[in-house]
Every structure is written in C-alpha cells, then in structure tokens.
Amino acid sequence: MNNIELYIDGNIKYIYVIRSFFGLMLAIVANPIVNSINTSLSSDFEERVNGHIEKNFNQKCSNLDSIFFESRDNLLSMEKASQGLSSIVSLVTGIVLGIFTYFPYFISLTIYFYNINPTLIAVLFVFFIGPVLSQMFKKKLYQSLEDNISPLRRESNHYKDCMIGNIRVRETRMLGAFTFFMQKYRASLLALNKNIYYTQKKSARIETIFKLPLILSNILSLMLLVDYLIKGLITIGNFGAIIASINMLIMMAEEFIFYVIGSAIKQIAFVENFIDFMEKEIIINRQLIFKKAPAIELENVSFAYPESNKNSLTYINFKIKAGETVAIVGENGSGKSTLAKIISGLYQPTRGRIIYDNIDIKDCNFDIASNISIVFQDFSRYKINLEENIRISDYNKKTCLDDLVTHLEFSNLSLNKNIFPDGLATMLSRQFNGVELSGGQWQKLAIARASFKDSNLIIFDEPTSAIDSIEEEKLFNNFLELSISKTAIIISHKLAMTRFVDKIIVMKDGKVEEIGNHDELIKRNGLYKKLYLTQSVPYLNN
C-alpha cells in the first residue's frame, strides 16, 4: 500500500504525502540533469583518456628507428595500431556499461528461476553457449578482415589525396589525371567493400547457425513449464510470469551478446593490433655529444632497405678526418643520399661499422642526431611560422631575433615584407591564413634551419637542387665558411664547388669508385673527370 492509500485510510499524515510528491517531482526533474552531467563528464573522460593513449602512441612512434618507416609491413602495423587507438575507450566503456546494465538483471532472474526449479537454469544456460561461441568465431573473422583491408584503405586514401590533396591536386589537374585516379579510387573502394561484404555474410551465417541453441532452449523451457503446470508445481499466474521473464531474458541476452559483445569483438581486433604495436621492443639510445669536429670512418659498410634483396650500398670504406670538408658526388641513383642517412645515424648498416672518434655507435647504442646539422634532399615544409621553422632545429637555444635574421641571410633568404608580411611571425601555409613559399625559398629555409643548429658535424644533401646557379655559388661559399673548424659533408651531383673541398668521394652503383681531391681525380682520367667535364663543357663553349 502506498502513501496516498495510507492517507485515505487515515494511517499517515498529510505531510508525508506532500514529501512523497516532492520527492517524485525532484526525481523527475533531476533525471535529465543527472543524465546531462553524466554525458558531459563521460565525454570529457573519454577525450582525456584518448589523449593520454594517443600521446603514448606518438611517443612510441618517435622512438622507433628511422628504418622502421621504410618497411611496408611496419607501416601497415602502425596504421592498424592507429585504428585500434580510437577503439580502446569505446571498447572498455561498452563492456563496463554492458556489465552494469545487464548483469544485475541476469542475476536477479537467475535467482528467481532457481527458486522455482534449478533445472530451468541449466536449460537457459544452453541458450548462452551458441551466441558466445559465435562471437569467438567472429573475432577471428574480423581480425582477418582488418589484415586484408588495411593495404586497401591506405591505397584508397592515397588516390583520394591525389585527387583533392593540397600537394598533388594541381599536378593531377594539369595532367588531366583526375578521371584516372577516380577510377583507381573506386576500384580500391570496391575491393575494400567486397572484403567487408563477404565478412559480414560469413558473420551472418555463423550467427544463424549458433542461434539453434536458442530455439532448443526455448522449446525445452516451454516443455518444462508445461510439465510443472500439469503437476501443479506452478500456477497459471506463475506460468505466465515465467514465460514473460524468459522472453525478457532472451531478448536482453541477445542484445547483450550480439550487440554489446558483438561490437566489442570487432573492436578487440583493432585493440589487439594496438597492443601488439605498443609491445614492440625499443632500445633507447644514449646521446653521444661531439665536443669538437669528429673523425668518421666507415669499415665494409653495406646496406639494404627492408623487403629488398638488393644492396643500396656495398662494402663502403673511407675515412674523414676531423675538420675535413668532404664532397660525395655521383650520378642520380648512385647511393649518395642513402650514404648520408647512414653517416647521420638515421639508418644502421646491414653489415660493417661506422666509427665516430673511435666509438662504434651501434655497439654502444649511441644516438648522434643531436650533434648534426643536416639538410635532406627531401626537406620538410613545416606549416608553422617563420621563426619556429628556424628554431625547431635547436628549440632550447637562447638567441635574439637578430640572430635568426642572420641565419636567414646566410641562406640568401631576406626578411622581405613582400614575402614575409608579418616578419618572423609570418605563418608559412595558406591553409592557416599565411603565405606559400616557392620550392627554392623552402630549400633556403631548410639551410637556415640547419645553420641555426650549432653542430660540429654538418651534412648537406643536394642543398641547392631547387636554387638557380647564381645563388648556388653564394650558398656554396657560405657553406665553406660555415664548415671552418667543423667536419662537413656536402652531397651533390653538381661539381661546381668540388675544387674547394679537402676530399671528394665518387659513388657509382652503391660503391665507392674513387677518392681524392680535385686535382688528383682529374689526373686519374676516371669517372670524376668524365662527370666534371660533362658539366663544364657547356659553360666553356658558351
């Protein structure tokens, strides 16, 4: 009997009825407020946890060896891990929500059925066997699906980038290749969707097969209840209530297993990829500081890229004395840029040793990146402001703005208001309401960034490929000036400045063809002389 009935009978005071009424109103009003707070807090919690996990993932990636990113399989594993990153929180929250929502109901109904007859529990248990087994089979199915579609997803994303990506869209349009890439994009999407469709078909078959125990448990429970009714163990009312409870249990169990657990199973395939990636062993190397210009020696160095059967470098042997300026030259594809990455410590040789001041960095797990000022052939174009673009090579270095301007001028890039309207604060990207530099200007900025980092080892890899001949000569002179009292290496297929360096290493097909200074190599009548004359004759004729 409730409070209102008690009040009518005179067994309770009016004030208690009013309290009950206000309590009910408070519950009605509080419900949407509590739900709103819950939604807000859970969303904030999910963002925070996702942010923390993503931070750990990015930190893991930053500690991987550079050669890791040259392997197709490694890139696929990283992409699959990235997919799993976004599934972790939703997986955990889904399971927790499912447990706290469904389990109390299952437990209460189990106790209820046990009090009627324990046999009912055994019959209903049969129902859970099929769906649980089906989810186990589906887990393997979705793991296999993810392995199959990851390359297709990367492929389709690449074709999409070719059509609408900021870097490639202009060339694609000028080539008239939009239709070509659209066809490739549609083909890769079709292949991806086919994989998903066939997996879903198999999943539906598995689900159908494993629903047979559900039908069996329904029939058995109905037969048992009819038997109990005939024997007088339960009343007609009990019979109806039990049937209704069983139907409710089956409905909620189906919802829990096929939707909550089913969704979790799909996410587990992604999350396992993330866990596997995060468990990869990483050796944290110690920093090796060059207090002065280092001597460098390569002993029988060979190198092959991952998943390649051919060496890019073969038995490289040479010495660079401390403070020497060395040019590494050769035709395109001779292995010059790969050699730069080996010397800089980005890649470890497949065979042989690299020794800096009598220290083998591979054996000692040393990292030398902090000691090197380097300009790569494929330099980066960072979408940040001009000042940050220079400072990132040594962000902790305390310096004044005039010093930054000096490094810009060193690379023949003046702080012109027409180019940089906001001075050093100019954003270098139209996407962020800034300006867009030319290829040559970006390359000069990369040189300014390298010169800002005060290192005892300098490596410039094709630093003037996007710069005209007049400015190229100025930059070579600046490079020679920067190289004083430092070990410096310049890699180029142009031989305009090789007369002024201490040593020239000539590369051909991944091997050292010749070593010497300009005069020595000219006298040998070898590959260097051939390359030098090939480049010099047009100018001499003019």
N, C-alpha and C positions, 0 to 999 in steps of 0.2 A: 504494500500500500504506500503511495507517495504522499508528500507533504500536503498537497491540496485535498486529497481524500481524508487525511487525518484532520485537517482543519474543518472540513464539512462535518465530520463526526464529532468535532469538539475536542479532539485529543491533542491538538497542537495549537500554539499561539499564532496569531496573525503575523507577528514579526518574523517568524521562521519561514512563512510562505513568501514574504517580501524578500528575505535574504536569498531564498532559493531562486526567486525570479531574477534578482540582480546577478546572482552567480551565473545563471544561464545566459543572461544578456552579455555579461563580461566574457564568457567563453566564446559566444558568437562573434563579438567584436574583436576579441584577442586573436582568434584563429587566423584571419587574413594578415594581421600584423606580424604574428609569430612566423607564418609562412613566408612573408616578405623578408623578415630578418634572416630566416634560415636560408632562403635563396641567395640573399646578398652575401652572407658570411660564407656559404659553401662555394659560391662563385669566386670570392676573394681567396679562400683557402686553396681552391683548385689552381688559380693563377699563380699563387705563391709557390706551391709545390712544383708545378710545371716549370716555373722559372728556375727553381733550385736544381731540378733534374737536368734542364737544358744547359745550365751553367756547367754542371759536371760533365755533360756530354761534350760541350765545346772545349772544356779543359782537356779532356781525354784526346780529342782530335788534334789539339795544338801540340800535344806531347808525342804524337806519332812521328816516326821517321818520314822524311820527305819522300823517300822511295815508295812508301805505302800508297801514296796517291797516284803512282804510275801503274798500279795493277787494277785491271778491270774487276776482278773478283773482290778486291778490297773496297773499291768504290761502291760495288753492289751491297756489300755487307754494311757499309756505312750508311747507305741510303735506307736499307731495311731497318737499321737501328734507329734512324731518324723517324721512320714511320712508327716504330714502337714507342718512341719517346712520348708522343702525344696520346698513346693508348694506356699508359700506366695508371694515371689518376682515375680515368673513367672506368678502368677495369676494377680497381680497388673499391672506388665508391659504389660501383654497380653491385659488386659482391656483398659489401657491407650492408648496403640498402636492402638487397635481397634477403640477407640473413635476418636482419632485424624486422623486416616486414612480413616475411613468410614463415619463418621458423616458429615464432610463438604460436601461430595458428596451427601449424602442423603438430606441434607438441600437445596443444590442448585437445585437438581432435584424436590424437593417438591415445591419450589418457581416457577420453570419452569412449572410444571403441574398445579399449582394453577392459573397461568396467562392464561393458556389455558382454563381450566374449573375446578372449585373447586370439582366437583363430582368425578373427577379422583383420588383425594386424598383419599376420602372415600373408593373407590374401592380398591386402593392399600393398604389401612390400613388393609383390610380383610386378605391380604397376611401375614402380620406380626403376626396375632393372633395365628394361628396354630403353627408355629415354636416356638414362645415364650412359649406357653402352653406346648409344647413337652419337652422343656428344664426344665420346672418346675417339670414335672413328672420324668424326667431322674435324676434330682438332688436327689430325694428320692430313686431312684433305686440304684444310686452309693453309697449313704450313707449306704444302707442296704448291698450292696456288700462288703464295707470296713469292716463292723461289722462281716460279715461271713468269710472273708478270712484272717483277722488278726491272729486268732489262727493257721490257716493252714500255714501261712507264717512263724510264729515262729517255728512251728513243722518241716517244711521242712529245715529251717536254722539249727535247732538242729541236724537233721540227716546228713546234709551236713558237719557240724562240726565234727560229729562222724567219718566221712569217711576221711576228709582231714585236720581237725583242729590240730594244733600243740600239744595240750594237750592230745587228745584222740586217735590220729591216731595210735600210737604204740600199745596200748592195743587192739584196734579194729583189727589190723593185726595179733597180736599174738593169738587172739581168733578165727581168721578166719571169722570174722563177717562182712566183707566188703559187701558181697552179701546181707546179711540180711538188713543192713542199706540202701543199694542201693534200695532194694525193698520198704522199708518204705519211703524213699525219693521220689521215683517215685509215690508211692500211694498218698502221701500228695500233690505232684505237680499236679497229675491228678485231685484230688479233688478240688484244688485251681483253676486250669484251667477250670474245669467244671463250677464252680461258675461264673467265668469271661465270659465263653461262653454263658451260659444261660442269664446272664445280658445283654450281647451285643445283643442277639437275641430279648429280650424284648425291648431293646432300639431301635433296627431297626424297630420293629413293631410299636412302638409309633411314630417314625419319619415318617413312611409311612402313618399312619392314619392322622397325623396332617399336612401332605402335601396336603391334599384335599383342604383346603382354598387357597392354591397356585394355583391349577388348576382352582378353581372357580374365583379367582381374575383375572387370565389370560383371561378367557372367557369373563367376564364382561367388562374388559378394552377394549378388542378387539371389542366387540359389541358396546360399547360407541363410540369408534373411528370411526367405520364404519358409525354409525349414524351421527356423526359430519361431516364426509366426504360427505355423501349424502346430508346433509342440507347445505353444503357449508361453515360450520363454520371453517373448516381447509382445507388446500390444500393437494395435493398428497405428496408434499415435507414434509409438517408438519406431515402428517400421517406416512411416513417412518421414520422421525426423532424421533417421539414419540415412535413408536414401538421399534426402536433400543434403545432408552433411557430406556423404560420399561424393555426390556430384560437385559440391563446392570444393572438396579436397582435390578431386581430379582436375577441376578447372584451374585451381591455383597452382597445383603441382605442374601442370602442363605449361602454365605461364612462367613459372619459376625455372623449369628445366629448359624449355625450348626458347625462351626469350632472354631471361636473365643470364642463365648459364650458357645458352647458345651464343649470345652476344659476347660473353666473357671468353668463350672458347676461341672466337675469331680474333679477339684482341690478344689472347695469350700467344698466338703465333707471332704477332708483331713484337710483343713484350719480350719473348724469348730471344728474338734477334737482337734486341737492345741489350739484354743481359749478356749474351754471348760476346757482343762487341765491347761492352764495358769491362769484361773479364780478360780481354787481350792483355798480355804482359807487356809492360813498357819499362824500359831501362831509362831512368832519369840520369842524364849525363852531367858531370861536373863541369863548371866553367873553367876554361883554360885561358888565362889572361896573357896576352903578349905585351910585356913591358917595353919591348923595343921591336924593331923590324925583325921578323922571324926568317930563318932559313927554312927552305922547304925541299924535301926530297921525295921523289916517287920511285918505288922499287917494284918492278914487274907488275905494275897495276893493270888489271883487266876489269872490264865492267860490261854487264849485260842487263838490259831493262827486264823487269818481271814479265813472264809469259813470252819471252823472246829467246830463240835458240841461237841468235847471232850476237857476238860481242860488238858493242859500240866502241869500246877501247880495247886494245890488245897489247899487253906487255910494254907499257909505257915506263920509260926510265929517263929521268933527268934530275938535275939539282938546280935550285935557285938560291943564290947566296943572299944573306941578309942585306937589305937595302938595294938590291938589284931591281932594275926596271926591265921587264920581260914582255915581249910581244909573242903571242901564239897566233900563227896565221895558217891559212889553208883555204881550199875551196869549200863551197857550201856542202855540208854533209860529211865533212872530214872528221868530226868529233870534237870540235873546238868548244862548243857550249857545254857538252857533257863533261868535258875535262874541267871546265870552270866550276861546275857543280860538285865534281869530285874534290877539287882543290879546296873549295869553300867549306867542305864537310857536309853539304846537303845530302849527298849520296855516299855510301860506303862502297869501296871497291869490291867486286866479286872475288878478286884474287889480288894479292900483293899488299903493299903497305904505303901509307902516306905519313911522313915523319916531319914534324914541326919542331925545330930546335932540339933534335934528338929524342923527341917524345912521339910515340905511335899513339895517336888519339883513339884508335879503335880498341887497342888492348887496354887502355886506361879509362875508357868511357868518358872522354872529354868532349865538350861542346865548344867550338871555336867561333860560333856565329856572332857573339858579342864583340869580337875583335876585328871584324871585316867590314869595310865599306865596299858595297857591291852594287853595280848596275847590271841588271839582267837584260838580255836581248828582248825578252817578252816582259818588259817592265809593267808595273801595275799603275792603273789610273784611279786613284782613290777619290771617292766623291765626298771630300771634306774640304775645309777652306785651305787657302794657300799656306798660311803659317803652319797649320797642322800637317800638311803634306810634306813640309821640310822637317819639322820637329820629330816626326814619328821614328826617324832612324836613331834618335837618341833623346827620348822624350824627357828624361830626368836631367838632361844637361841644362844648366842655368846659363842663359845668354840674353842679350838685349836684342831688340828688333833690328838695330843696325847691322848686327852680325848676320841675321837671316838675309837681309838685303845684300850683304857682301857675297854670300853663297849663291844667291840668285845671279848676281853679276858675274861670278866665277863661271857659271854655266851659260853666260851670254843671254840671260833672260832678265830684262829690266822691269822694274816695278812701274810699268806704264799705266796711267789711268784709263787709257783706251782699252787695254787688255784686262787690267785688274781694277775695276771701278771702285771697289772698297778696300784697295790696298791689300795688305796681308790677310785681311778678314774676308776677302772675296771667296765665295763658295764656288768650287770648281765642278759644277754639274747643273745643267739646265733643269734636270728633274727636281732640284731643290732650290729653284729660283736663282741660279748662279750663272756662270759663263762656261762655255765649252772651249777647250784649248785645241789647237791643231796637234797632229802627231809629233811634229818637231818640238813644239812647246812642251808637250808632255815629257818627251825624252830629255829635254834640258832640265825640267823639274826633277826628273829621276836622278840626274847628275848632281844637281844642287842638294838633293836629299842625301846622296852618298857622301858628298864632300863635307856636309854638316857633321857627320859622324867622324869624330877624330880617331881614326884607327891606324894601326901600324901595318896593316895589310890591305891593299886596295886591289879590287878586281873589277875591271870594266869589260863587259861582254857586248861587243858591237854597239858602243855607246853613241855612234853618230849615224846609224842606219837611216834615220828619218830627218837628217840635217844636211843642208847644202854644203858644197865644197869650201866656200869661203869661211863659213862659221866653223866648219870641221877643223880647219887649220888652227883657228883660235883655240878651240877646245882641246886639241892635241897639245898645244903649247901650255895651256892651263893644267892639263893632266901631268905633263912632265914637271911642272913647277910643284904641283901637289905631291908628286912622288918623291921629292927630295927627302932623304933620310928614312924612307919607308920602303917596304917591299911592295912592288907594284906590278900587276899583270894586266895587260890590255889584249883583248881577243878581237881579231878583225880579219875580214877577207880583203880589206883595203890596206895597201902597203905604203901609204903616203908618209907615215911617221916612223917606219921601222929603222930608218937610218940613224935615229937619235936614241934608240934604246940600247941597253947593255947586251941583251941576248935575244935571239929570235929562235923560236921553236916552230918548225914547219910540220904540219899534220897532213896525213893523207890516208883515207880509208881506216880511220881509227888508230893509226900507228904514227910514231914519230919518224918523219922522213929525214929531217936534217936539223942540226943545232949549230948555232954560231952567231956572230954579229953580221951586220950588213955586208961589209967588205969581204969577209971570209966566205959567205954564202954566194956572193956574186962570182968569186973566183972559182967556185966548185962547178959552175955550169949545171946546177941541178934544178929541182922543182922551184925553189925560191926565185932563182934568176928568171926562170920562164914566167912565173906569175908577175914578177916585178916589171919585166919588160913588156908583158902583155898590157899592164895597166899604164905604163909610162909612155909607150909609143904614140897613142892618140894625142897626148898632150904635146910631145916633141914635134910631131908632124904639124900640129896647129901653129 
